[in-house]
Amino acid sequence: MGELENRNYTKPLHVNPLKLSQPMGATLAFLGVKNCMPLMHGAQGCASFTKVLFTRHFKDPIPIQTTAVNDITAIIDGGEISISEAVKNITKKVTPDIVGLFTTGLTEIKGDDIKGVSGLLRNKQLIVYANTPDFEGGLESGWSAVANSLIEQVVEPSGETDKKKALLIPNVNLTPIEVEKIKEALEMLGLNAFALPDLSDSLDGHLGVKQGALSSGGISLEEIKKLGNAGVVITVGESVKICGEIFKERFGGVQIIHLNSLQGLKASDEFYEKVLEYRGDKSVPPYVKRWRSRLQDTLLDTHFALGKTTVLIADEPDSAYAISHALMEAGAKARAFISQKSGVLESFKCQAQVGDFEDLEEAAEEANLLISNFHIERIAHKYHKRFLIRGFPNYEQTGAALRNNILYEGSCSLLNECANLMAEHH
């Protein structure tokens, strides 16, 4: 494995890219708001690619519109005309509560004033805007940018604090069912839980009455407006830590609970410990105790397979951090390649670096198990390695939105799945 070293990216380019763009993260975040229409301010192909990727991943229709900037309008239009026309066309067909406007590299380089345009159109349509150039950041930072925009532009101040009201700000890697499981855990502990953004009833794979032209679920506009009286904000993942800080700065007396991960025994313990401490009642429900003991037993059972396994993980920073820590608790050796620079890089307990699929492939011989998105399959077959698909995109498997790998229950599933893969391989 070499010397433990977490280092920044040194190659001048991505040879076989791992990362996804900020506009993609922004799209997904706006889909976690009920009756929202994501509007990508950029070329038509950018929106088409994003729509196809998420449609294939979730196996569900993805509503998204574009301002369809081309080479002519990119020169003569300051953004106002194309955005105004796009909003006009959208509202002819549907009535969104929010239009989520976000940028691409082209319109950011042009310097389009999306804040000004959003203000001019506010009387006709509520627009929440976010700057998400695709020449920097990635999936996580695009999601975080929209979460910040919703806090700054929609949440209203409140003169009082509701101690039982909890706001969960999940990172983009948490699946819809995982967001639901966290909300259920908070509600079981006596809190009224809201998530921002909330994919738990939006892209969870439910069979709707009809294919919606707008996002079919998520947190509503009215619920977002009333979040200012939340007593506690829980941020999960380094990428959304800034969201909690901005919320506290704007609304004052709220308590912030930050967790880098919810996978594995230690991370799950930390979640319940901090929430119970906030609640002021440290009595643990029997259901929680039972699942904790099951995870302890799972760690013993899976150690025989995972204790002799070397795992390579290539994913978004928050996801790679969480998976690596959970597997290392069972005795696995891990090495991580993350898609973009992140503050969580220095918190890894294994060797980790910003990288791409070329970096992973160079290290593939030393590994027994490869974990990444759909594109890991080719590398795994080439080197005859076991592989586990996680992250975006996942084109081959169904049920990605319903996969739960967090807290005690989900961690049992993750460890058993990995151990079974390795036992079959050996």
ZIBELQUI-V653310 format. One record per pair of residues at least 12 apart in sequence whose ideal C-beta (glycine too) atoms are under 6 Angstrom apart, sorted by the first residue. I is the first residue (numbers start at 1). J is the second residue. Records with the same first field share a line. If there is no record, write none. Layout:
BEGIN
I->J + J
END
This chain:
BEGIN
1->333
4->351
5->351
6->345 + 346 + 348 + 352
7->353
8->354
9->354
14->356
15->356 + 358
16->356 + 357 + 358
17->356
18->314 + 339 + 356 + 357
19->138 + 339 + 340
20->139
21->134
22->132 + 134 + 137 + 141 + 142
23->40 + 102 + 104 + 132 + 134
24->50 + 139
25->139 + 142 + 143 + 172
26->102 + 130 + 132 + 142 + 146
27->50 + 64
29->143 + 146 + 197
30->100 + 146
31->202 + 215
32->197 + 198 + 199 + 202 + 218
33->98 + 197 + 218
34->217 + 218 + 220
35->96 + 97 + 214
36->98 + 100 + 215
37->65 + 90 + 96 + 99 + 214
38->64 + 100
39->65 + 86 + 99 + 101
40->66
41->67 + 103 + 107
42->69 + 104 + 106 + 107
43->69
44->66 + 68
46->104
47->64 + 66
51->64
53->393
56->395
57->392 + 393 + 394
58->203 + 401
61->211
63->213 + 214
65->90
67->82 + 83 + 86
69->82
79->112 + 117
80->117
83->117
87->99 + 121 + 125
94->213 + 214
96->214
97->221
98->126 + 128 + 221
99->125 + 127
100->128
101->114 + 127 + 129
102->130 + 132
103->131 + 132
104->134
105->133 + 134 + 135
108->133
114->129
128->149 + 153
130->145 + 146 + 149
132->145
138->339 + 340
139->172 + 316
140->172 + 239 + 316
143->172
144->239 + 240
147->169 + 243
148->243 + 246
150->224
151->246 + 247
154->224
155->227 + 228
156->225 + 228
157->228
158->228 + 229
160->229
161->229 + 231 + 253
162->229 + 231
163->231
164->191 + 192
165->192 + 230 + 231
166->186 + 191 + 193 + 232
167->194 + 227 + 230 + 233
168->182 + 193 + 195 + 234
169->196 + 235 + 240 + 243
170->236
171->236 + 237 + 239 + 240 + 318
173->316 + 318 + 319
175->401 + 403
176->199 + 200 + 203 + 204 + 401
177->402 + 404
178->404 + 406
179->195 + 199 + 200
180->200
181->404
189->275 + 279
196->219
198->218 + 219
201->217
202->215 + 217 + 218
203->401
204->401
205->401
228->251
230->254
232->255 + 278
233->247 + 254 + 256
234->257
235->258
236->259 + 262
237->318
238->260 + 318 + 342 + 343 + 344
239->318
241->258
244->256
255->278
257->274
259->271
261->321 + 322 + 325
262->406 + 407
263->322 + 326 + 405 + 406 + 411
264->325 + 326 + 329 + 411
265->295 + 329
268->407 + 408
291->408 + 409
292->408
294->412
295->408 + 411 + 412
298->412 + 415
299->330
302->330 + 415 + 419
303->330 + 331
305->419 + 422 + 423
306->330 + 331 + 332 + 419
307->331
309->332 + 368 + 369 + 422
310->333 + 366 + 367 + 368
311->327 + 332 + 334 + 369
312->335 + 360 + 363 + 367 + 370
313->336 + 371
314->337 + 360 + 372
315->372 + 391
316->339
317->338 + 342 + 344
319->391
320->336 + 338
321->344
324->336 + 350
326->411 + 414
330->415
334->350
335->350 + 351
336->352
337->355 + 359 + 360
338->354
341->354
361->379
364->383
369->386
370->385 + 387
371->388 + 390
373->391 + 392 + 393
374->393 + 394 + 395
386->421 + 425
END
